[in-house]
């Protein structure tokens, strides 16, 4: 294994100069930095992170606790956004995926303390309230895509209400006037915020609320599971309410609505407009015509949360970030 001393000899500089370059010290002269980086590349040197950690006062390690985050495609963007900032700032990122069991959470926190992490992003699979373990108060922590029950941690979340307003504005600006919103489970934060945003848009444009139908088609069950009535509800709504556009609670639901529209001999984008939320994986671009949807700000949330930690902020904020309208051809 190549050592730091061998790099110093190869580059013709001191041991300390190589160490400063490895640790990204900005005071190193450019000519010496170039010599060291060239030697590192030629020799294939890799810093011993474990040894470095024992010598450093600060670990330069941050972590994401992913609360079932890895089960939904678009939530990977939270990790990607945080990783980008970590790399830019010469920090390392540890990722721990946990479930709701206390044993899983306890083991994750134990690992954080062992690695002397300097900050933690606690992220959830969907926008919801969470109860954060008291042990995380020992480490600077920010929540992403969730918010604390006791308002005792900072958080960054998606602006659900503005997203509902923006997608409805886009439909109205295209001339749609009779709109059905097939919503998610009415008890979740996303459903409540998006519903209010849709209503706000109608009121802002002076349109009668009689031309707006809102119905939850994801139904929560006593055991915590959910059932979908998307297809049956969409068929009934199209026949009885006769909307010129349908807003879907999320992209997988929109996929089902496309089938219903097709079965009725209608053409999406021509006979009826379809809009949605989340920009879920490859679904929007696989559908024909491609689905116009509101992209969740997960990437931006990951970046914002990591910057908050690295900047060593301590203010308890509840920060909202906007969705982005991805305009395609479904209306």
Secondary structure, DSSP 8 states (H G I E B T S, - for coil): ---HHHHHHHHTS-HHHHHHHHTT-TTS-HHHHHHHHHHHHHHT----HHHHHHH-SS--EEEEEEESGGGSGGGHHHHHHHHHHHHHTT-EEEEEEE-SSHHHHHHHHHHHHHTT-SEEEEEEEEEEEE---GGGGGS-EEEEEEEETTS-SEEEEE-HHHHHHHHHHHHHHTT--SEEEEES-TTSHHHHHHHHHHHHHHHHTT--GGGEEEEE-EEE-TTS-EEE-HHHHHHHHHHHT--SEEEESSHHHHHHHHHHHHHTT--BTTTBEEEEEE--TTHHHHSSS--EEEE--HHHHHHHHHHHHHTT-----EEEE--EEE--S--
